[in-house]
Amino acid sequence: MRTIKHPLSGAVYDLTEDGTIRVVTRDGRTGLFDRNGVWLSGEARHADPHLCVWIGGKELPNRFQQAASALKGETAEHTLQELPQ
């Protein structure tokens, strides 16, 4: 799934299969949190709620890949229109 290292604390945030976020701190403590950063279980009781929302939220399509696909589609259509019939 998705994993990210917190830039300040160094904790690793990992989205699990069931949608919870597992946080592993630098000293090895772990905790489970919901997508809003609310503690569910484990030794680590604090997590960055903004990072939990970010990693646990809906995965959106990459806008750069969408733009590239759209440009390729437009180019192909434009090329076909210019070909003699």
C-alpha positions as CSV (number, residue, x, y, z in Angstrom):
1,M,0.0,0.0,0.0
2,R,1.1,3.6,0.5
3,T,4.0,4.4,2.8
4,I,5.7,7.7,3.7
5,K,8.3,8.9,6.2
6,H,7.4,11.9,8.2
7,P,9.9,14.7,7.3
8,L,10.3,16.0,10.9
9,S,9.7,13.1,13.3
10,G,11.2,10.4,11.1
11,A,8.2,8.1,11.8
12,V,7.0,5.8,9.0
13,Y,3.3,6.0,8.1
14,D,2.0,2.9,6.3
15,L,-1.5,2.4,5.0
16,T,-2.7,-1.1,5.8
17,E,-5.1,-3.3,3.8
18,D,-8.0,-2.5,6.2
19,G,-7.5,1.2,5.8
20,T,-5.8,1.9,9.1
21,I,-2.5,3.7,9.3
22,R,0.4,1.9,11.1
23,V,2.9,4.4,12.5
24,V,6.4,3.2,13.4
25,T,8.4,5.8,15.4
26,R,12.2,6.2,15.2
27,D,12.6,4.3,18.5
28,G,10.6,1.4,17.2
29,R,7.2,1.9,18.9
30,T,4.2,1.2,16.7
31,G,0.6,2.3,16.8
32,L,-2.5,2.0,14.7
33,F,-4.6,5.1,13.8
34,D,-7.7,5.8,11.7
35,R,-7.5,8.0,8.7
36,N,-8.1,11.1,10.8
37,G,-5.2,10.4,13.1
38,V,-7.3,9.0,16.0
39,W,-5.4,6.4,18.1
40,L,-6.8,2.9,17.8
41,S,-4.1,0.7,19.5
42,G,-0.4,0.2,20.1
43,E,2.4,1.7,22.1
44,A,2.8,4.9,19.9
45,R,-0.2,7.1,20.8
46,H,0.5,10.2,18.7
47,A,0.5,10.7,15.0
48,D,0.3,13.7,12.7
49,P,-3.4,13.9,11.8
50,H,-2.6,15.8,8.5
51,L,-0.3,13.0,7.3
52,C,-2.9,10.4,8.3
53,V,-5.6,12.2,6.3
54,W,-3.2,12.5,3.4
55,I,-2.0,8.9,3.3
56,G,-5.4,7.4,4.3
57,G,-7.6,9.5,2.0
58,K,-8.8,8.7,-1.5
59,E,-6.1,8.2,-4.0
60,L,-6.6,10.7,-6.8
61,P,-5.3,10.3,-10.3
62,N,-1.9,11.9,-11.1
63,R,-2.7,15.2,-12.8
64,F,0.5,15.2,-14.8
65,Q,-0.2,11.7,-16.2
66,Q,-3.8,12.9,-17.1
67,A,-2.4,16.0,-18.9
68,A,0.1,13.9,-20.9
69,S,-2.6,11.4,-21.8
70,A,-4.9,14.2,-22.9
71,L,-2.2,15.8,-25.0
72,K,-1.4,12.5,-26.7
73,G,-5.1,12.0,-27.4
74,E,-5.4,15.4,-28.9
75,T,-2.3,15.0,-31.0
76,A,-3.6,11.7,-32.4
77,E,-7.0,13.1,-33.3
78,H,-5.4,16.2,-34.8
79,T,-3.0,14.0,-36.9
80,L,-5.9,11.8,-38.2
81,Q,-7.9,14.9,-39.2
82,E,-5.0,16.2,-41.3
83,L,-4.6,13.0,-43.3
84,P,-6.1,13.1,-46.8
85,Q,-9.2,11.0,-47.2
